[in-house]
Amino acid sequence: MSEDFRAALDEQRGGRVYGMLLDSLTGYAGAHFGIEEQCMEQCHCPAAKENSLAHVKFIEVLGDFHTRNAERGFDRAEAQRLVDFVDQWLADHIGRIDVQLKPCVIEDSQP
């Protein structure tokens, strides 16, 4: 996803796709986060609360990007910050929080 958007920015197409990127991130986050949080709760994952808080913060930051885009229109530097934020957030979130779910799922599925 980010590679495609970075390419669009490099090809001067970012303004045409930035709003769609924001909307798709918002939709995906809402659906994915709900499922993930439910799974963590069901499996009694110790990272469940931290996970939920991280999701709330992500949605808030994404909302800030939406607001700035609505108020000011497309800004290439702002779009670059969004992609950098998402890439960094995902790497950190998956590598630090989401990985804590796997042992809980395995343990929960044991007879």
N, C-alpha and C positions, 0 to 999 in steps of 0.2 A: 504494500500500500504506500508506504512512505517513498519507496524508490520511484513509483509511478508519479507521485505528486512532485517529487524533486525534479524529475524529468520535465514535467509540465512547467514548473517554474523556470527551468533552464531554457525552455523553448518559448518562453513568454506567453504561455497559456494558463498561467496560474490564476489570473483574474476570472477566467471562465469556469474554473473548477473548484475554487476555494470554498464557495458557499455549499456546494455539494459535498465537499470533504467534511466541512463542519457538521452538516446534517447527517451524513453517514456515520461519522464518529459518535455523534450523540445517540443515534438509533442503535448502533451496535453496542455501545457502552451500556445503555439501558437494558437491553436484552441479555447480554452476556453477564453483566455484573449481577443481575438478579438470579440467574441460574447458578453462578459460582457461589454467591453468598448463601443460597439455599443448600447447596451441596456441602459447604463448609459447616453450616449449622447442623445438618443431618449427621455428618460424620464427626461432630464434636472436635473440629480442628481448632487447636489453640490459637491460630492466627486469624480466626473468624472476625473478631472485633477490629483488629488492625486492618484487615482486608476491607471491611465495610467502610472504615474511616478513610482509607486510601481512595476508595471508589467515590465517596462523597467529595473529597478534595479534587479528584480528577474532573468530576462533573462540574464543580464550581469553576475551575480554571477554564474548562472548555466553554462554559457559559460566558466567562469574561472575553474569550476570543470572539464568540458570537456577538456580544454586545459591541465590542470595538468595530467589528466588521459592519454591523448595522449602522453604527454612528458615523464611521469614517469611510467606509467602502474598502475595497481591496488595497492592501499594502503588502508588497513583496517581502519586506523584512519581517513583518508580522506573520505572514504565512510561513516563512522560514522558521521563525520562533515556534510556531505551532508544531511543525513537523519535528523539529529538534526536541521539543517538550514531549511529544508522544513517543518518539523513539526512546528517549531516556527513561520516561516513566515506565514504559513496557519492560525494558531491560531490567530496571530496578524492581518493579513489582513482581514480575514473573520469577526472577532470580532470588528474591528475598522473601516474598510472601506466598505466592502461588505454589511454590515447590513444597511448602509445608502441608499441603493437602494430600499429596500422594500417599505418605505412610498412613494417614488416617483412613483413606479409602481402602487401602489394602487391609488394614487392621479391622475395619468395619465389615469387610466382605469375608473374613475368615469365619469358618463354622464354630 
